[in-house]
Every structure is written in C-alpha cells, then in structure tokens.
Amino acid sequence: MLPSVLPTETDHVPVLADEVVALLDPHPGETIVDATFGAGGHAGLLAARLRGDGKLIAIDRDPTVAPFFERFRRGTAAKTRLLHGEFSTVLEQLADNGVKADAILLDLGVSSMQLDRPERGFSYAVDAPLDMRMDPSGDVTAADVVNDADERELADIFHRYGEERYARQIAKAIVRRRGKHPFETTGELVETIKAAIPAPARFGEGHPAKRVFQALRIEVNDELGAVERALPAAEEMLRPGGRLAVISFHSLEDRIVKRYLRNAEHGCTCPPDFPICTCGSQPTLRATPRRAVRPSAAEVARNPRAQSARLRVGVKV
Ligand SMILES: C[S@@+](CC[C@H](N)C(=O)[O-])C[C@H]1O[C@@H](n2cnc3c(N)ncnc32)[C@H](O)[C@@H]1O
C-alpha cells in the first residue's frame, strides 16, 4: 500500500517554467504530452494556454503522482489522461498507435517529493531503506546494485554517473563491508563512503555521499537509457511544427539530447568523407534556440535545485 500523498504548495517547483511555456508555446486545440508529470507544475502552466480546448497527456513512472494529477485535472477544462509507466515505453506505444502531439516535455530526473520523502531512499541526509526506485514496483533497488554488482562495475557506475574521484576506493570498501553484512539502509552506505575517502575530502564540496547517491539513482532507474529511447519516440509523435523540450540536470543527459538534436538537424548520415550525400536523409528537427537555455541567477537564488538545469528545444520540420 502506497503512503497517501497530499499535494502541498511547497511541493516540486517547476524549473525554467517561463522558458518552457514560451518555447513550447501551446495553443488552443493542441495536444501536449508532459512525459514527466511529477507534481504537475509545468503541466498546469502549459494546460492553461490551451484555454480549455485541447488535450494534455501526462506520463509518470511514479504512481504517487496520482493525487497531484487529480488536483491538476480538477483545475483544467482541457481533456486529460494520466499514463503510468516509463516514458520511453509509453511514448513508443503512443507513437505506434498513431497518437500525434504538438508539444512534448521531458523534465528529467527526480522530483522534490521523491528526494524529500525519506522512505524512498533517495536522500543521503536521512537513514532509510536503500531503495531509489522512481517506480516502487521496479525490479532493482539501490540495495540490489550495491550488494550484487562486482567491485569494478560499482567503481564504473560511481565514476561515470557521479564523476566520483574516489570511485575505486568506495567500491572496494563496499565490497569489503557487504561480505560481513549486506547493505540495507542509506545510513550504512553513507558511513561506508565516509570511511573510504580521505579525511579532507569528507569536508570538501557538498556532502561526501552526494555523487555516489546520484550515480546509484541513475543506474537503478536506467535514466540515460530512458532518454536515449524516448527521443526518437517523441520525435515520431510530433506533428510538423511540433515542439520537443527537454530539461536535463546532468551533463551526460544533456549530451544525449544535444547529440540527438544535432543529428536530427543534420539529417544526412553519410560518413563525413563522402563527397556527396547518398543516404538521402533529410533534417527532421531544428534546435530552437541554438544553445541550451539556463536558469537565471534569480531563479537559482529562489530554487537552488534549478542550478544545473539545461533546457533544449527541437522543432519538427
Ligand atoms: C523533475 S520531476 C518533474 C516535475 C514536473 N515537471 C513538475 O513541474 O512538477 C521528474 C518526474 O518524472 C518522473 N520520471 C523521471 N524519469 C522518468 C521516466 N523514465 N519515465 C517516466 N517518468 C519519469 C519522475 O518520477 C518524476 O515524477
């Protein structure tokens, strides 16, 4: 049984909200897909532009967004639907069923509600079960990764997804510790990380467990794989002139989006040394604006979680 979650005013603050609305530019009669519904902050602002005439399809893999969707549904005259699932799978299913959209939003990562609820195990600040699944029915928890992956895999995860300097030392300490007792809680992992790194690093930039927790979260939820798979499905759903906006919070995610837009804009897939194009592929998206949009200093001051946000938008040609 899921804990009951009542929406409050202090829940997730939508990041780059004005920019998202301006660039997705919804109009009455259009269909919008918010593939990362969360608390529905972006969805509410986008749906308001439909002026009661249009449709908003919401997707989230976390079933605890249901009360937020109910609040959103009651506050809009637009047609709405909430689809539970991993967005790449749901977008592929929608595309296969011929559903078309005028605007699609992916606001990646976790919500404040997920981070702030200790029982979800995303936070290094409180002792809780080592879980980190965005979808609590998912197969693999953070405890499974920490207890089952071999030392090399762990070091690779911490290094690649967390840019953790002491990845190897931490992986080694984890393997030693789990030989005596498998990890069950976030607190046990935090203690192991702290003990594995040199004392000065414990007091360096941010919490010493921050990077490892981020890396585990990305691994447990296959966050990069989901973005890779979602972009072509989203593009397929877009009508000509349709807009796709992606907000990422991690350089690896942003790189996937940037590369995807660049390739779609280029069209041709011939090797660079071919004198003429033989593939015949045409550009499919235009990056608008050219560069990633970043939050203003004022937004970061109001909402520090916006700090690393990057928004990229592609318009279907
Ligand atoms: C940053 S929050 C979105 C917040 C939302 N834009 C708002 O204004 O409230 C990200 C949400 O997307 C969901 N999410 C992340 N990755 C997902 C995926 N691959 N498939 C489905 N939902 C995902 C998370 O469960 C979370 O609720």
The ligand as a Tripos MOL2 file, in Angstrom:
@<TRIPOS>MOLECULE
LIG
   27    29     1     0     0
SMALL
NO_CHARGES

@<TRIPOS>ATOM
      1 C1         11.7780   16.6360  -12.2320 C.3       1 LIG1
      2 S1         10.2990   15.7890  -11.9300 S.3       1 LIG1
      3 C2          9.1110   16.5990  -12.9390 C.3       1 LIG1
      4 C3          8.4330   17.7300  -12.2560 C.3       1 LIG1
      5 C4          7.3140   18.3490  -13.0610 C.3       1 LIG1
      6 N1          7.7900   18.9000  -14.3110 N.3       1 LIG1
      7 C5          6.6110   19.4100  -12.2520 C.2       1 LIG1
      8 O1          6.5590   20.5780  -12.6850 O.co2     1 LIG1
      9 O2          6.0920   19.0690  -11.1860 O.co2     1 LIG1
     10 C6         10.5290   14.3150  -12.8100 C.3       1 LIG1
     11 C7          9.3450   13.3510  -12.7620 C.3       1 LIG1
     12 O3          9.4900   12.4980  -13.8740 O.3       1 LIG1
     13 C8          9.3740   11.1730  -13.4880 C.3       1 LIG1
     14 N2         10.2810   10.4210  -14.3460 N.ar      1 LIG1
     15 C9         11.6230   10.5160  -14.4260 C.ar      1 LIG1
     16 N3         12.1090    9.6640  -15.3350 N.ar      1 LIG1
     17 C10        11.0330    9.0180  -15.8540 C.ar      1 LIG1
     18 C11        10.8830    8.0130  -16.8510 C.ar      1 LIG1
     19 N4         11.9370    7.4830  -17.4840 N.pl3     1 LIG1
     20 N5          9.6340    7.6070  -17.1460 N.ar      1 LIG1
     21 C12         8.5480    8.1250  -16.5190 C.ar      1 LIG1
     22 N6          8.6310    9.0670  -15.5570 N.ar      1 LIG1
     23 C13         9.8620    9.5060  -15.2290 C.ar      1 LIG1
     24 C14         9.7440   11.1140  -12.0260 C.3       1 LIG1
     25 O4          9.0530   10.0460  -11.3910 O.3       1 LIG1
     26 C15         9.2930   12.4900  -11.5410 C.3       1 LIG1
     27 O5          7.9860   12.4370  -11.0300 O.3       1 LIG1
@<TRIPOS>BOND
     1     1     2 1
     2     2     3 1
     3     2    10 1
     4     3     4 1
     5     4     5 1
     6     5     6 1
     7     5     7 1
     8     7     8 2
     9     7     9 1
    10    10    11 1
    11    11    12 1
    12    11    26 1
    13    12    13 1
    14    13    14 1
    15    13    24 1
    16    14    15 ar
    17    14    23 ar
    18    15    16 ar
    19    16    17 ar
    20    17    18 ar
    21    17    23 ar
    22    18    19 1
    23    18    20 ar
    24    20    21 ar
    25    21    22 ar
    26    22    23 ar
    27    24    25 1
    28    24    26 1
    29    26    27 1
@<TRIPOS>SUBSTRUCTURE
     1 LIG1         1 GROUP 0 **** ****
